[in-house]
Amino acid sequence: METKTKIEEQIDIMEKISKINEGKNLKYYIFTMGCSLNENDSEKLCGMLEKMAYNKTEKIEEADIIIFNTCCIRENAEDKLFGKLGEVKKYHEKKGSIIAIGGCMMQQEHIVEKIKKSYNFCDIIFGTHTLYKFPEDLYKVILEKKHVQDIIDIDGNIIEGIPIKRSEKTKALVTIMNGCNNFCTYCIVPYVRGRERSRAPKDIINEIEELAKKGYKEITLLGQNVNSYMKSEKCNKIEEQDKQTSYGYVNSFADLLLAVNKIEGIEVIRFISPHPKDFTNDVITAIKKSKKVSKLLHLPLQSGSTEILKKMNRGYTKEQYLSLVKKIKEAIPDVRFSTDIIVGFPGETYEDFLDTLDVVRKVNFEQVFMFIYSRRVGTPADKMENQVPEEEKHVRFNELKELVEQQIEENNKKYIGTVHTILVEGKSKTNDKLLTGRTDSNKIVVFDGDENLINNIVKVQIVSEHMWYLKGKIVE
């Protein structure tokens, strides 16, 4: 009842703002930084704004309200934000545009203080736990013409019923849990998104069923550690009746995968990100049984060195990671892997880095997301000794990049002549005369075809390969 009351209050405020804005043709611009969870949060902001009679624009100079949904994983995210704030000050002064900043970065006290001191023209600062209250914050700015800071440090409740405006028509992001309990020493997420809180299974299933009715065919389940879904009883006060869905009782991530797999209309299920230490046998079995679940698994490695993994507080060794990969491959022969790797973590020697290269060679990842270690204020790694020199980080990064690109090139050649079931997502971003979709292994494929095929499933044969995409042709 408490959650319902909270969102009802915000809906009432949305209606009030909508009446104020009626006939004014007001526009909003939103700049999203970071991960898919942030993208999903931005979709909720868009949903609320459009309920308040704002229309989206891609031209920032047209906007009556400008929102920055921030990320704090990388140091350059801060530089990007501050640069953008310098750019939009003129719109605030000349046009009276309302400037709002939210997201993970706003949960860091030193960032908020810098904004208040150096960018005091910003009207709204809101955090990850108060996103649902954005209409209330905006209402205060419109009526009272004063700045609003709406940030709480405690773990916020999961609020259901927030309006959402999806950015795509074919595939959708669905958050299944918020927060993280892992406390990797390089990561700021547990401090800015709080502890793990899982959504009720019934709410997730209802959302996906509604998406299926609207014609969505691909779902990506989101969480900082999806395979710990519903494991933290301290944070998950989910009533038993909310675990009973129309597709069975759901009490784990494996159960959720099997339930979503049964939803008619959904053709592809992906999820990000799992944690190797929590990748349990029941999840492996569920993926094997579920025809719709992608057989490309994102399994973050971060480092191939057991010593560095220990310093990262990852909870597994190099050998345990490779053993898990072997176990999954034996259970699901057609499985492929993508991963995240951090280069230059404090104390990483070149021998440690060679361990990372060894794992990359042995697993032969389909995709590798590579990052140079970036110090984050407030994390244990920031205070560690033996920080790797920037020049050395870049040397190692380039060596890893060379190996990864060599593997991608070799793997892509294996696709030539193979036939894949592809969900047509839309027109290619680089050539609107071609259609685009992705293989089960998340390879981008472009091909000739009528735009009426968008949001339909087609068979595509791969005819040529390129580093970052494949070229195909539709076959009967």
Residue pairs with C-beta under 8 A, 6 or more apart in sequence:
2 157
3 157
3 158
3 159
3 160
3 161
4 160
4 161
6 132
6 157
6 159
7 132
7 159
7 160
7 161
7 162
9 136
10 48
10 132
10 133
10 134
10 135
10 136
10 162
11 51
11 161
13 135
13 136
13 139
14 48
14 51
14 52
14 135
14 163
15 51
16 139
17 52
17 53
17 135
17 138
17 139
17 142
18 51
18 52
18 53
20 142
21 52
21 53
21 54
22 53
24 53
25 55
26 53
26 54
26 55
26 64
26 65
27 54
27 55
27 56
27 57
27 62
27 63
27 64
27 65
28 46
28 49
28 54
28 55
28 56
28 57
28 63
28 64
28 65
28 66
28 67
29 56
29 57
29 58
29 59
29 60
29 62
29 63
29 65
29 66
29 67
30 42
30 45
30 46
30 49
30 56
30 66
30 67
30 68
30 69
31 60
31 66
31 67
31 68
31 69
31 84
32 38
32 39
32 42
32 69
33 68
33 69
33 70
33 71
33 77
33 80
33 81
33 103
34 69
34 70
34 71
34 73
34 77
34 103
34 104
35 71
35 73
36 173
36 220
36 222
36 272
37 175
37 178
37 193
37 222
37 223
37 224
38 69
38 70
38 71
38 103
38 104
39 167
39 173
40 173
40 174
40 175
40 222
41 69
41 102
41 103
41 128
41 131
42 69
42 167
43 164
43 165
43 166
43 167
43 173
44 131
44 132
44 162
44 163
44 164
45 67
45 69
45 102
45 131
45 134
46 56
46 164
46 165
46 167
47 162
47 163
47 164
47 165
48 134
48 135
48 162
48 163
49 56
49 65
49 67
49 165
50 56
50 163
50 165
51 135
51 163
52 135
52 138
54 64
54 65
56 165
57 63
60 66
60 87
60 88
60 91
61 91
63 91
63 97
64 95
64 96
64 97
64 98
65 97
65 98
65 99
65 100
65 138
66 88
66 91
66 97
66 98
66 99
66 100
67 100
67 101
67 102
68 81
68 84
68 85
68 100
68 101
68 102
68 103
69 102
69 103
70 77
70 81
70 101
70 102
70 103
70 104
70 105
70 106
71 77
71 103
71 104
71 105
72 78
72 103
72 104
72 105
72 107
72 108
72 111
72 188
72 192
72 376
73 104
73 187
73 188
73 189
73 374
73 376
74 371
74 374
75 374
75 375
75 376
76 374
77 105
78 105
78 111
81 101
81 105
82 114
82 118
82 119
85 99
85 101
85 115
85 119
85 122
86 119
88 97
88 99
89 119
89 121
91 97
91 99
92 98
92 99
92 121
92 123
93 121
98 123
98 124
98 138
98 141
98 142
99 121
99 122
99 123
99 124
100 122
100 123
100 124
100 125
100 126
100 134
100 137
100 138
101 115
101 122
101 124
101 125
101 126
102 124
102 125
102 126
102 127
102 128
102 131
102 134
103 127
103 128
104 128
104 188
104 189
104 192
104 193
105 111
105 192
106 112
106 125
106 126
106 127
106 128
106 151
107 127
107 128
107 151
107 153
107 191
107 192
107 193
108 188
108 191
108 192
108 377
108 378
110 377
112 125
112 149
112 151
115 122
115 125
116 125
116 149
120 147
122 147
123 141
123 147
123 148
124 134
124 137
124 138
124 141
124 147
124 148
124 149
124 150
125 147
125 148
125 149
125 150
125 151
126 133
126 134
126 137
126 148
126 149
126 150
126 151
127 150
127 151
127 152
127 192
128 156
128 178
128 192
128 193
128 194
129 151
129 152
129 154
129 155
129 156
129 194
130 137
130 150
130 151
130 152
130 156
131 162
132 159
132 162
133 150
136 150
137 148
137 150
140 146
140 148
141 147
141 148
154 194
155 179
155 194
155 195
155 197
155 235
156 194
157 197
158 178
158 197
158 199
160 199
160 203
166 172
166 216
168 425
168 426
169 215
169 216
169 455
170 215
170 216
170 217
170 218
170 423
170 424
170 425
170 426
170 454
170 455
171 216
171 217
171 218
171 219
171 220
171 268
171 423
171 425
172 211
172 216
172 218
172 219
172 220
173 220
173 222
174 204
174 207
174 208
174 211
174 219
174 220
174 221
174 222
175 199
175 222
175 223
176 198
176 199
176 204
176 221
176 222
176 223
176 226
176 229
176 253
176 256
177 196
177 197
177 198
177 199
177 223
177 224
177 225
177 226
177 228
177 229
178 193
178 194
178 196
178 197
178 223
178 224
179 189
179 190
179 193
179 194
179 195
179 196
179 197
179 224
179 235
180 187
180 189
180 190
180 193
180 195
180 196
180 224
180 225
181 190
181 195
181 196
181 225
181 228
181 232
182 190
182 224
182 225
182 275
182 313
182 315
183 190
183 313
184 302
184 312
184 313
184 314
185 311
185 312
185 313
185 379
185 380
185 381
185 384
186 312
186 342
186 345
186 373
186 376
186 379
186 381
187 376
187 379
188 376
188 378
188 379
189 224
191 378
191 379
193 224
195 232
195 234
195 235
196 224
196 225
196 228
196 231
196 232
196 235
196 236
197 232
197 235
197 236
198 229
198 230
198 232
198 235
198 236
198 238
200 238
200 239
200 242
200 243
201 230
201 238
201 242
201 243
201 245
201 250
201 255
201 256
201 259
202 241
202 242
202 243
202 244
202 245
203 242
204 256
204 260
205 245
205 246
205 247
205 250
205 259
205 260
205 263
208 219
208 260
208 263
208 266
209 246
209 263
211 219
211 266
212 263
212 264
212 265
212 266
213 265
215 265
215 455
216 265
216 266
217 265
217 266
217 267
217 268
217 423
217 455
217 457
218 266
218 267
218 268
218 269
218 270
218 423
219 260
219 266
219 268
219 269
219 270
220 269
220 270
220 271
220 272
221 256
221 257
221 260
221 269
221 270
221 271
221 272
222 271
222 272
223 229
223 271
223 272
223 273
224 273
225 273
225 274
225 275
225 278
226 253
226 271
226 272
226 273
226 274
227 253
227 274
227 275
227 278
227 279
227 280
227 283
228 253
228 275
228 278
229 252
229 253
229 256
230 236
230 238
230 250
230 251
230 252
230 253
231 252
231 278
243 249
243 250
243 251
244 250
245 259
247 258
247 259
247 260
247 262
247 263
248 255
248 258
248 259
249 255
250 256
250 259
252 282
253 283
253 286
254 280
254 282
254 283
254 285
254 286
255 286
257 269
257 271
257 283
257 286
257 287
257 290
257 293
258 286
258 289
258 290
260 266
260 269
260 292
261 269
261 289
261 290
261 291
261 292
261 293
266 292
267 292
267 423
267 457
268 292
268 294
268 423
268 440
269 290
269 292
269 293
269 294
270 293
270 294
270 296
270 442
271 293
271 298
272 298
273 298
273 300
273 340
274 283
274 297
274 298
274 299
274 300
275 300
275 315
276 299
276 300
276 301
276 314
276 315
276 316
276 320
276 321
276 324
277 314
277 315
277 316
277 320
279 299
279 324
279 328
284 327
284 328
284 331
284 332
285 331
286 293
287 293
287 295
287 297
287 332
287 335
288 331
288 332
294 440
294 441
294 442
295 332
295 334
295 335
295 336
295 440
295 441
296 335
296 336
296 337
296 338
296 366
296 367
296 440
296 441
296 442
297 328
297 335
297 336
297 337
297 338
298 337
298 338
298 339
298 340
299 321
299 324
299 325
299 337
299 338
299 339
300 339
300 340
301 321
301 339
301 340
301 341
301 356
301 359
301 363
302 309
302 312
302 314
302 340
302 341
302 342
302 345
303 309
303 312
303 314
303 341
303 342
303 345
303 348
303 352
303 355
303 356
304 318
304 321
304 352
304 355
304 356
304 357
304 358
304 359
304 360
305 318
305 348
305 351
305 352
305 353
305 355
305 356
306 317
306 318
306 319
306 355
307 347
307 352
308 345
308 347
308 348
308 352
308 355
309 316
309 317
309 318
310 317
311 345
311 346
311 347
311 381
311 384
312 342
312 345
312 381
313 380
316 324
318 355
318 359
321 359
322 359
322 362
322 363
325 337
325 362
325 363
328 335
329 335
336 365
336 366
336 441
337 363
337 365
337 366
338 365
338 366
338 367
338 368
338 369
338 442
339 363
339 365
339 367
339 368
339 369
340 368
340 369
340 371
341 356
341 360
341 368
341 369
341 370
341 371
341 400
342 371
342 372
342 373
343 353
343 356
343 370
343 371
343 372
343 373
343 393
343 396
343 397
343 400
344 372
344 373
344 388
344 392
344 393
344 396
344 397
345 373
345 381
345 388
346 373
346 381
346 384
346 385
346 386
346 387
346 388
347 384
347 385
347 386
347 388
348 373
348 388
350 396
353 396
353 399
353 400
356 400
357 399
357 400
357 403
360 368
360 400
360 403
360 404
360 407
361 403
364 407
364 411
365 404
365 407
366 411
366 441
366 442
366 443
367 408
367 442
368 400
368 404
370 397
370 400
370 401
370 404
372 393
372 394
372 397
373 381
373 388
373 393
375 381
375 382
375 387
376 382
405 467
408 467
409 465
409 467
412 443
412 465
412 466
412 467
412 470
413 465
415 439
415 443
415 462
415 465
415 470
416 462
416 463
416 464
416 465
417 461
417 462
418 461
418 462
419 459
419 460
419 461
419 462
419 475
420 439
420 440
420 445
420 459
420 460
420 461
420 462
420 472
421 440
421 457
421 458
421 459
422 437
422 438
422 439
422 445
422 457
422 458
422 459
422 460
422 472
423 437
423 438
423 455
423 456
423 457
424 435
424 436
424 437
424 449
424 453
424 454
424 455
424 456
424 457
424 458
425 436
425 437
425 438
425 454
425 455
426 435
426 436
426 454
427 433
427 434
427 435
427 436
427 451
427 454
428 434
428 435
428 436
428 446
429 436
431 446
433 448
434 446
434 447
434 448
434 449
435 446
435 447
435 448
435 449
435 451
435 453
435 454
436 444
436 445
436 446
436 447
437 444
437 445
437 447
437 458
437 460
438 444
438 445
439 445
439 470
443 469
443 470
444 468
444 469
444 470
445 460
445 462
445 469
445 470
445 471
445 472
446 469
446 470
446 471
446 472
447 460
447 471
447 472
447 473
447 474
448 473
448 474
449 458
449 474
453 474
458 474
459 474
459 475
459 476
460 472
460 473
460 474
460 475
461 472
461 473
461 475
462 470
462 471
462 472
463 471
463 472
463 473
464 470
464 471
465 471
